[in-house]
């Protein structure tokens, strides 16, 4: 299991690589900071869906950094 498949391994403020729906065929990844976790279930085989700070929505392909980057992220934990 890759680390982006489990909801409990992802938190707002983490830096992650996501694959947007339009990039599923080519596998292009977009890096950003998690603002919101959109997947309600505890596991998803294709990755947990998140919204990044810039508004991008995609499924987590990997966690880059587990540090929280700002106080706003701490408030949402």
N, C-alpha and C positions, 0 to 999 in steps of 0.2 A: 504494500500500500504506500503510495506517495504521500508526503506530508500535507498536501493541499486538499486531501479528501476528507479529513476529519474536522468538523466544525470546532471542536474544543481546542484545536491546535492553532487557531487563527483568532487574533484580537484586533480591534481598531487600533491604529497606530503602527502596526507591523508593515514593513516594506515587503511587497510580494510581486511576483510576476504573474500576470493573468493572461488568459487567451480569450479575446472578445469573440462573440458569435461569428462575426464576419471573418475572423482569422482562423476559424477551426480547421479549414481545409489546408491552409499553408503553415499553420502552427506558429505564426508570428506572436511573440510575447510582448506585453506592455508592462512596464514597471511602474509602481506607484505605492502610495500609502493607503491602507484600508481605512475608509471612513465608516462603512456600514456592512454588516454581514446580512446577505439577502436570503440565503438558503436556511430554511427552518429546521430541516432534519439534521441529525448528528453526523451523517455520512452521505457522500455523493460520489459515485464511481468516476465521474468526469471532473471532479473538483468542486469545492464550495464556491457558490456565486457571491461576489462582493461588489460593492461600489467603492471606487477609489476617491481620494480627495478632489480630483479634477472632474469627477462625474462619470468616468469610464466604468462600465459594468462588464465583468468577465468572470471566468472560473479560475480559481487559483491553481497555477501550474507548479508553483514552488514558493517557499518562504525564503526571502533573501536576508532579512534582518528582523529579529524579534524585539528590538528596542522600541519603546513608545517614543514618538517624535515630538509630541506637543501636549500641553495640559488639557486641551479639549478631548483628546483621545483618552486620557486618564479618567475624565468625568464620565465617559460612556461605558466604562468597564463595570 
